[in-house]
Amino acid sequence: MNTLSQPVLNALISGAAVSSAGPTGWIRITGNDRVRWLNGMVTNSVQALAPGEGAYAFLLNAQGRIQGDGVLWADAEEILLQTSAEQVSSLIEMLDRFIIMDEVELEDASAQMHGVRLAGAQAASILQSLGIAAPDAANRWNKVNWMSHEVRVESMYAPLVPRVDLWVSSAQVAQELVNTLLSNGAAQASNTDLETLRVLEGTPIFGTDIRDRDLPQETGQMRALHFNKGCYLGQEIVERIRSRGNVHRTFHTFELNGAIPESGTSLEADGKSIGELTSFARVNGRMIALGFIRREVLDRNLPITYPGGTAQPIESPVRFATS
């Protein structure tokens, strides 16, 4: 189970903490038809994106099941899809099947991108002290020059504390940037620390929380959906759910009391399986989990158990005070 230390928690709440961005995948999409074609492949509006803007989106199959996810970043001559490293090959294979007569090219650009992640209340001000201006809204990006190096600066979706991802062309420059941020007041964090932060935010990730059997509205990530963008793969199912007005299961945050479970552990109420747990973190002695649950169980406020303990639904993001 991921555990967030008190010093890093304090830094995130009242300062900032820095780590490497971890294994991240990038797909470069170019060609004159890229906007129209990609708009028909993902759940969010590509055609609405101006250069410097981004949007989170799902990729679905014809049955409306999620096959992958990522953030789409628009530029004048290309679109970059930022996703997990594990998804790159499968997404390129999936997308390539739908390039018929379109002028579109796909490229794995992961090796060209080396990332630094800065999170916390003072992230923007620490960057400003280095002469790096971060966009002032989520899902925006820009490029700046730092120490003669080009830095791609992305303000990310972050419901708990601000987060900025910085991308450079080499691992050496990325490490130099980390060292400079540390010397200017940022605390050292690990990828495990930021994974814990993700759990506190209540943000699901594909492959851990989101599986290829899940429907978009079940994840609660309505930020990934655009209902006026035109047709796309899997849209019929998404619209059918929208017109019905509900889904039977939903993604939620829980506080656990009991044994440490494994991912996939069943949730139970009234002697029946009503969901499962997918991600876990421990902060200040509290065990926080993410998972899916039947909506009627939440509506009826039934006691929820799992093998070895109890699960209490709580609101997200989960907030902690400094000490």
C-alpha positions as MATLAB code, in Angstrom:
seq = 'MNTLSQPVLNALISGAAVSSAGPTGWIRITGNDRVRWLNGMVTNSVQALAPGEGAYAFLLNAQGRIQGDGVLWADAEEILLQTSAEQVSSLIEMLDRFIIMDEVELEDASAQMHGVRLAGAQAASILQSLGIAAPDAANRWNKVNWMSHEVRVESMYAPLVPRVDLWVSSAQVAQELVNTLLSNGAAQASNTDLETLRVLEGTPIFGTDIRDRDLPQETGQMRALHFNKGCYLGQEIVERIRSRGNVHRTFHTFELNGAIPESGTSLEADGKSIGELTSFARVNGRMIALGFIRREVLDRNLPITYPGGTAQPIESPVRFATS';
ca = [
       0.000    0.000    0.000;
       1.256    3.496   -0.868;
       1.974    5.710    2.142;
       2.419    9.489    2.102;
       4.901   10.802    4.689;
       4.007   13.810    6.824;
       6.836   16.024    5.438;
       5.723   15.427    1.842;
       2.074   15.936    2.823;
       3.009   19.245    4.465;
       4.917   20.271    1.340;
       1.982   19.473   -0.922;
      -0.491   21.414    1.220;
       1.570   24.510    1.997;
       4.555   24.326   -0.371;
       5.508   22.081   -3.263;
       7.080   18.688   -3.878;
       8.957   17.491   -6.956;
       9.614   14.086   -8.488;
      10.277   12.569  -11.873;
       7.153   12.234  -13.992;
       7.598    8.462  -14.088;
       6.960    6.266  -17.126;
       4.779    8.298  -19.479;
       3.792    7.555  -23.047;
       3.456   10.054  -25.880;
       1.841    9.614  -29.282;
       2.440   12.338  -31.874;
      -0.441   12.766  -34.354;
       0.251   14.776  -37.507;
      -1.223   15.240  -40.972;
      -3.783   17.576  -42.524;
      -6.733   15.402  -41.434;
      -5.582   14.903  -37.825;
      -8.215   17.132  -36.167;
     -11.241   15.812  -38.055;
     -10.065   12.196  -37.859;
      -9.113   12.249  -34.163;
     -12.343   14.031  -33.280;
     -14.118   10.900  -34.513;
     -11.979    8.630  -32.362;
     -12.186   10.109  -28.846;
     -14.893   11.176  -26.405;
     -13.843   14.820  -26.058;
     -13.791   17.607  -28.635;
     -10.531   17.841  -30.562;
     -11.889   20.426  -32.983;
     -12.576   22.803  -30.073;
      -8.924   22.818  -28.966;
      -6.790   25.815  -29.854;
      -2.974   25.573  -29.795;
      -1.905   25.641  -26.141;
      -5.021   23.834  -24.916;
      -5.585   20.251  -23.788;
      -8.431   17.909  -22.916;
      -8.750   14.556  -21.192;
     -10.504   11.895  -23.275;
     -11.359    8.215  -23.509;
     -10.976    5.955  -26.509;
     -13.865    3.505  -26.773;
     -14.777    0.443  -28.778;
     -18.044    0.152  -30.700;
     -19.747   -1.180  -27.539;
     -18.809    1.986  -25.642;
     -16.252    0.240  -23.408;
     -13.112    2.181  -22.498;
     -10.030    0.969  -24.372;
      -7.638    3.680  -23.216;
      -7.325    7.267  -22.063;
      -5.037   10.250  -22.180;
      -4.707   14.012  -22.421;
      -4.777   15.542  -25.907;
      -2.535   18.607  -26.313;
      -3.085   20.772  -29.390;
      -0.369   22.642  -31.264;
      -0.357   24.395  -34.620;
       1.054   21.423  -36.560;
       0.396   18.406  -34.338;
      -1.581   16.886  -31.508;
       0.201   15.050  -28.719;
      -1.592   12.315  -26.791;
      -0.106   11.987  -23.298;
      -0.947    8.628  -21.751;
       0.618    5.885  -19.642;
       3.647    4.134  -21.109;
       1.789    0.813  -21.036;
      -0.923    2.105  -23.372;
       1.213    3.455  -26.217;
       1.578    0.353  -28.380;
      -2.043   -0.776  -27.978;
      -3.425    2.697  -28.684;
      -1.268    3.142  -31.783;
      -2.416   -0.267  -33.020;
      -6.067    0.595  -32.328;
      -5.900    4.054  -33.891;
      -3.963    2.878  -36.928;
      -6.782    0.478  -37.861;
      -9.092    3.446  -38.407;
      -6.796    5.422  -40.712;
      -8.311    4.586  -44.103;
      -7.984    7.388  -46.658;
      -7.046    9.994  -44.054;
      -3.856   12.051  -44.124;
      -2.820   11.130  -40.602;
       0.451    9.807  -39.178;
       1.061    8.308  -35.728;
       4.446    8.253  -34.002;
       5.604    6.964  -30.629;
       7.340   10.067  -29.253;
       7.915    8.738  -25.726;
      11.715    8.561  -25.997;
      11.868   12.277  -26.805;
      10.108   13.373  -23.606;
      11.672   13.454  -20.121;
       9.406   14.702  -17.393;
       9.474   16.428  -14.009;
       6.342   16.674  -11.868;
       5.832   19.544   -9.413;
       2.771   19.522   -7.161;
       1.609   21.690   -4.302;
       0.070   25.002   -3.349;
       3.259   26.945   -4.177;
       4.167   25.130   -7.401;
       3.526   28.118   -9.672;
       5.396   30.590   -7.456;
       8.477   28.345   -7.207;
       8.507   27.994  -10.985;
       8.124   31.753  -11.327;
      11.264   32.224   -9.216;
      13.122   30.230  -11.889;
      11.684   32.346  -14.669;
       9.286   29.589  -15.726;
       5.731   30.808  -16.255;
       3.121   28.082  -15.837;
      -0.305   28.450  -17.492;
      -2.818   29.831  -15.003;
      -5.522   27.266  -15.767;
      -5.673   23.476  -15.948;
      -5.398   21.794  -19.343;
      -3.172   24.534  -20.738;
       0.440   24.331  -21.873;
       3.216   26.593  -23.103;
       6.902   26.490  -23.919;
       9.566   28.499  -22.115;
      13.347   28.788  -22.215;
      15.193   27.779  -19.057;
      19.020   27.790  -18.916;
      19.084   27.591  -22.737;
      16.784   24.548  -22.682;
      13.270   24.440  -24.083;
      10.779   23.349  -21.432;
       7.234   22.263  -22.156;
       5.072   23.391  -19.200;
       1.669   21.776  -18.637;
      -0.852   22.763  -15.983;
      -2.630   19.511  -15.228;
      -6.087   18.628  -13.968;
      -5.616   18.585  -10.180;
      -8.656   18.635   -7.864;
      -6.651   18.709   -4.607;
      -3.441   20.755   -5.076;
      -2.016   22.384   -8.232;
       0.209   20.181  -10.407;
       2.566   21.165  -13.199;
       4.346   18.749  -15.527;
       7.574   19.927  -17.163;
       9.028   18.135  -20.192;
      12.522   18.451  -21.619;
      14.557   16.647  -24.271;
      16.974   14.675  -22.091;
      17.146   12.885  -18.752;
      20.159   14.995  -17.781;
      18.259   18.267  -18.210;
      15.316   16.800  -16.302;
      17.607   15.977  -13.367;
      19.110   19.469  -13.481;
      15.593   20.879  -13.288;
      14.750   18.643  -10.313;
      17.918   19.737   -8.493;
      17.158   23.399   -9.137;
      13.595   23.043   -7.866;
      14.874   21.319   -4.723;
      17.338   24.126   -4.090;
      14.536   26.668   -4.493;
      12.271   25.227   -1.813;
      10.545   22.186   -3.263;
      10.577   18.989   -1.212;
      11.698   15.672   -2.680;
       8.803   13.369   -3.498;
       8.638    9.940   -5.086;
       6.347    8.508   -7.716;
       4.738    6.577   -4.844;
       3.985    9.859   -3.061;
       2.261   11.240   -6.141;
       0.369    7.982   -6.627;
      -0.943    8.489   -3.084;
      -1.933   12.024   -4.034;
      -3.900   10.570   -6.964;
      -5.868    8.348   -4.580;
      -6.636   11.322   -2.331;
      -7.852   13.220   -5.406;
     -10.165   10.352   -6.302;
      -8.797   10.228   -9.862;
      -8.927    6.807  -11.577;
      -6.250    5.588  -13.982;
      -6.606    3.158  -16.835;
      -5.272   -0.335  -16.153;
      -5.630   -0.039  -12.373;
      -9.052    1.470  -11.726;
     -10.488    1.704  -15.232;
     -10.635   -1.556  -17.188;
     -11.641   -2.294  -20.755;
     -15.075   -3.471  -19.564;
     -15.979   -0.128  -17.973;
     -18.293    2.506  -19.463;
     -17.329    6.211  -19.443;
     -20.094    7.439  -17.124;
     -19.298    4.705  -14.598;
     -15.897    6.310  -13.962;
     -17.392    9.638  -12.920;
     -14.939   11.434  -15.217;
     -17.416   13.645  -17.023;
     -14.507   15.938  -17.942;
     -13.656   13.333  -20.594;
     -17.011   13.645  -22.386;
     -18.308   16.238  -24.845;
     -21.930   15.853  -25.883;
     -22.040   18.322  -28.794;
     -18.931   17.407  -30.781;
     -20.347   15.149  -33.460;
     -20.004   11.410  -34.006;
     -17.203    9.259  -32.588;
     -16.521    5.601  -31.988;
     -18.779    4.321  -29.176;
     -20.899    7.494  -29.071;
     -24.216    5.654  -29.422;
     -23.723    3.872  -26.081;
     -22.590    7.064  -24.326;
     -25.674    8.905  -25.595;
     -27.955    6.028  -24.626;
     -26.656    6.182  -21.056;
     -27.054    9.954  -21.053;
     -30.680    9.747  -22.195;
     -31.368    7.068  -19.588;
     -29.956    9.463  -17.023;
     -27.919    7.080  -14.904;
     -25.573    4.121  -14.603;
     -25.953    1.272  -12.147;
     -22.407    1.485  -10.775;
     -20.086    4.386  -10.103;
     -16.497    5.125   -9.103;
     -16.122    6.306   -5.507;
     -13.726    6.976   -2.622;
     -13.818    4.964    0.617;
     -12.181    4.977    4.032;
     -11.319    1.450    5.138;
     -11.132    0.029    8.632;
      -9.513   -3.390    8.855;
      -7.045   -5.511    6.956;
      -5.167   -4.201    3.923;
      -6.988   -5.585    0.861;
      -5.689   -6.379   -2.601;
      -6.807   -4.715   -5.801;
      -9.989   -6.397   -6.992;
     -11.224   -7.174   -3.473;
     -15.003   -7.434   -3.444;
     -17.267   -4.986   -1.612;
     -20.374   -6.490   -0.017;
     -23.689   -5.277    1.405;
     -26.678   -7.337    2.561;
     -24.634  -10.454    1.832;
     -24.225   -9.571   -1.854;
     -21.250   -8.449   -3.935;
     -21.888   -4.796   -4.786;
     -18.528   -3.557   -6.076;
     -14.769   -3.836   -5.814;
     -11.744   -1.927   -4.534;
      -9.015   -0.927   -6.980;
      -6.478    1.533   -5.455;
      -5.259    2.198   -1.914;
      -3.207    4.684    0.108;
      -2.418    5.334    3.761;
      -2.119    8.886    5.108;
      -1.852    9.846    8.778;
      -3.019    6.393    9.825;
      -6.116    6.536    7.609;
      -6.571    3.958    4.850;
      -8.144    5.488    1.734;
      -9.336    3.415   -1.212;
     -10.901    3.869   -4.635;
     -13.297    1.510   -6.322;
     -16.620    0.853   -8.011;
     -19.922    0.396   -6.191;
     -23.592   -0.068   -7.048;
     -25.325    3.302   -6.896;
     -28.334    2.008   -4.986;
     -26.063    0.995   -2.098;
     -24.888    4.598   -1.803;
     -28.460    5.872   -2.083;
     -29.679    3.530    0.670;
     -26.630    4.200    2.893;
     -26.154    0.473    3.556;
     -23.253   -0.812    5.688;
     -20.438   -1.940    3.380;
     -17.862   -4.611    4.152;
     -14.961   -6.333    2.441;
     -13.141   -9.488    3.538;
     -11.303   -8.314    6.653;
     -12.930   -4.961    7.282;
     -15.493   -2.244    6.605;
     -15.632    0.454    3.930;
     -17.170    3.874    4.476;
     -17.961    5.980    1.384;
     -16.442    9.468    1.709;
     -16.248   12.598   -0.422;
     -13.264   13.285   -2.664;
     -10.839   14.875   -2.816;
      -9.765   13.825    0.687;
      -8.197   16.741    2.538;
      -5.643   16.633    5.348;
      -4.259   19.395    7.554;
      -0.552   20.076    8.038;
       1.089   19.305   11.355;
];
